[in-house]
Amino acid sequence: MNKFLQASALLTLVPVSAFAHEYPLRFTAGAGARGLVVAGYQITASTVTGTCSYYTLTSGSGRGGGYRTIRKDYNQTCTWDLTGNLLSVTSGAPATPPVLYTDGTRTIYASDGSSTAGSDSALLPNHGYVDTPNPHYTWGPFTAPTGPAAQTVTLTLASDGDLPLDITSVTETTALARSQMLSTDCVAVLAPGSSCSIAIYYDPTQLAYPTGLMYDTLTVTVESNSPQAAIYSSRFTIQVRVGENDD
């Protein structure tokens, strides 16, 4: 195997959305952007339209000497899909519609009865959001294997969206150790509020390294009817035998 991995006690998880079905309106402003405003103003059957405007300030010499500050405005209209992925940017900012209502940190500008869009001060850095009824899931806490003996690790998944979550497949891989899925009840239709688990056999007994520690990564891929990213990944430190790697 002969892979150099620096030991560390850190566990890194790939996070999922902090909300069940609220999606941030994604937008990356240009360098030096100020006064960025991102908000959803209108919802159609498949898109959200709103503003993604900002300005920049630069300094330059003026006529007759001296310096002056130059402001450049980027008044823009953006469209996103119903999970917040940016689709287009055009010049000219849309008119700000009246506020329909507020709900906690949310300011709602558009609603079609089941979905809403607007801005949410809890979403950083851009604040714009769209909330659509969707199946959604959140990974539960993961206790990383310690090694060097073979062991079983368990990963849980909670269905926390508005609609039933239909999982059609679950697969797992590890970067270094041997692994195998022992059992799972996740390949099913999970009602909102229910959960499932994945039991994985993890065997690092063939691994060795002079320091006795290595990095490994567990990746679990879920195929489902949820629009969110399908891959979960956890990188952790594993205790192994002291010595050279077995090839």
Backbone hydrogen bonds, N-H to C=O, Kabsch-Sander energy under -0.5 kcal/mol:
donor,donor_aa,acceptor,acceptor_aa,energy
4,F,2,N,-0.5
5,L,3,K,-0.6
12,T,235,R,-2.0
14,V,233,S,-1.6
23,Y,21,H,-0.6
23,Y,130,V,-3.0
25,L,128,G,-2.3
26,R,24,P,-0.9
26,R,84,G,-2.5
29,A,27,F,-0.6
33,A,30,G,-1.4
34,R,55,Y,-2.6
37,V,53,S,-2.8
38,V,126,N,-0.8
39,A,51,T,-1.7
40,G,118,G,-1.5
41,Y,49,T,-2.9
42,Q,49,T,-2.1
44,T,47,T,-2.8
48,V,80,W,-2.5
49,T,42,Q,-2.6
50,G,78,C,-2.3
51,T,39,A,-1.5
52,C,76,Q,-1.5
53,S,37,V,-1.6
54,Y,74,Y,-1.6
55,Y,34,R,-2.4
56,T,72,K,-2.3
58,T,70,I,-2.4
60,G,68,R,-2.4
62,G,66,G,-1.6
65,G,62,G,-1.6
68,R,60,G,-3.0
70,I,58,T,-4.2
71,R,69,T,-0.5
72,K,56,T,-2.4
74,Y,54,Y,-3.3
75,N,73,D,-0.6
76,Q,74,Y,-0.7
77,T,90,T,-2.8
78,C,50,G,-2.2
79,T,88,S,-1.9
80,W,48,V,-2.5
81,D,85,N,-2.1
82,L,46,S,-0.6
84,G,81,D,-2.0
87,L,79,T,-3.3
88,S,79,T,-1.4
90,T,77,T,-2.7
92,G,75,N,-3.1
100,L,108,I,-2.5
101,Y,108,I,-1.1
103,D,106,R,-2.0
106,R,103,D,-2.2
107,T,119,S,-3.2
108,I,101,Y,-2.6
108,I,106,R,-0.5
109,Y,107,T,-0.6
109,Y,117,A,-2.2
110,A,117,A,-1.9
112,D,115,S,-1.9
113,G,115,S,-0.5
116,T,131,D,-1.9
117,A,110,A,-2.0
118,G,129,Y,-1.8
119,S,107,T,-2.2
120,D,127,H,-3.1
121,S,105,T,-2.1
123,L,120,D,-2.1
124,L,122,A,-0.7
127,H,123,L,-0.8
128,G,126,N,-0.6
129,Y,118,G,-1.9
130,V,23,Y,-2.0
131,D,116,T,-3.1
132,T,21,H,-1.3
132,T,130,V,-0.5
138,T,158,A,-2.2
140,G,156,T,-2.7
144,A,142,F,-0.8
151,Q,202,Y,-2.7
153,V,200,I,-2.7
155,L,198,I,-2.4
157,L,196,C,-2.3
158,A,138,T,-2.8
159,S,194,S,-2.8
160,D,136,H,-1.5
160,D,158,A,-0.8
161,G,136,H,-0.9
162,D,134,N,-2.2
163,L,134,N,-0.9
165,L,190,L,-3.0
166,D,164,P,-0.6
167,I,165,L,-0.8
167,I,188,A,-2.6
168,T,166,D,-0.6
168,T,223,E,-2.6
169,S,223,E,-1.2
171,T,221,T,-2.2
173,T,219,T,-2.3
175,A,217,T,-1.6
178,R,203,D,-2.2
180,Q,201,Y,-1.8
182,L,180,Q,-0.5
182,L,199,A,-2.5
183,S,199,A,-1.4
185,D,197,S,-1.4
188,A,186,C,-2.0
190,L,165,L,-3.5
190,L,188,A,-0.7
191,A,189,V,-0.6
193,G,159,S,-3.5
194,S,191,A,-2.3
196,C,157,L,-2.4
198,I,155,L,-2.7
199,A,183,S,-2.9
200,I,153,V,-3.1
200,I,198,I,-0.5
201,Y,180,Q,-3.5
202,Y,151,Q,-3.4
202,Y,200,I,-0.5
203,D,178,R,-3.3
207,L,204,P,-2.0
209,Y,241,R,-2.5
212,G,209,Y,-1.4
214,M,238,I,-2.0
216,D,236,F,-2.5
218,L,234,S,-2.8
219,T,173,T,-2.9
219,T,217,T,-0.5
220,V,232,Y,-2.6
221,T,171,T,-2.6
222,V,230,A,-2.6
223,E,169,S,-2.2
224,S,222,V,-0.6
225,N,166,D,-0.9
232,Y,220,V,-3.0
234,S,218,L,-2.5
235,R,12,T,-2.1
236,F,216,D,-2.6
238,I,214,M,-3.2
239,Q,146,T,-2.6
240,V,212,G,-2.5
241,R,207,L,-1.4
243,G,209,Y,-0.8
243,G,241,R,-0.5
246,D,206,Q,-0.8
